[in-house]
Each structure stands twice: as C-alpha cells, then as structure tokens.
Amino acid sequence: MNKQELSQKLNDTVGKMVSSVENLDNDHFFRRLGDKWSIGENMVHLAKSTKAFNNALGLPKPMIANFGKVERPNRSYDEVVAHY
C-alpha cells in the first residue's frame, strides 16, 4: 500500500466512524464510562492523530525514517489491549 492509498483508507475509516456516531444524542456522545474516554473525546483524539499522520506522510522519507522507532520487540494486538 502506498502513501496515498494509506491516507485515503485512514480518511475513509474515520469518515465511517463519524457517520456511525453523528446521530447520537449529546448525553450518549459525551458520557464517560468510569475513567474511559467518551465517544466525543475519542473522536477528538482520532481527528488530531489522523491529521498529524497525514501531514507526516507528506514529509520526505529521511525526515521521518527514525521517528517512532522503539527499542523493544513489537507487541501483539492482544498485548497492546492488555496494556491499556
């Protein structure tokens, strides 16, 4: 998948999520469950991170080559879920 395809897929996915929550009432949209973010807070987070990610895709590769590299083995999806 190239940068343009990745960016489009990300935007399409966020668009689908927006469509799925746009008819929720305010109480449901802003309700928090314990210490978990509300749907609205998650939407703000996704909007900010998607914008930053799409901006990063426009940078020359040498500028982002080492960004985000970790000095540990990658975690599985289940390990990430357990961490959070």
SULFENRA-V802311 format. One record per pair of residues at least 24 apart in sequence whose ideal C-beta (glycine too) atoms are under 10 Angstrom apart, sorted by the first residue. I is the first residue (numbers start at 1). GAP is how many residues later the second one is. If there is no record, write none. Layout:
<<I & GAP> <I & GAP>>
//
This chain:
<<2 & 55> <3 & 51> <3 & 53> <3 & 54> <3 & 55> <3 & 58> <4 & 53> <6 & 47> <6 & 48> <6 & 51> <7 & 43> <7 & 46> <7 & 47> <7 & 50> <7 & 51> <8 & 46> <10 & 36> <10 & 39> <10 & 40> <10 & 43> <10 & 44> <10 & 47> <11 & 39> <11 & 43> <13 & 33> <13 & 37> <14 & 29> <14 & 32> <14 & 33> <14 & 35> <14 & 36> <14 & 37> <17 & 25> <17 & 26> <17 & 29> <18 & 25> <18 & 28> <18 & 29> <36 & 48>>
//
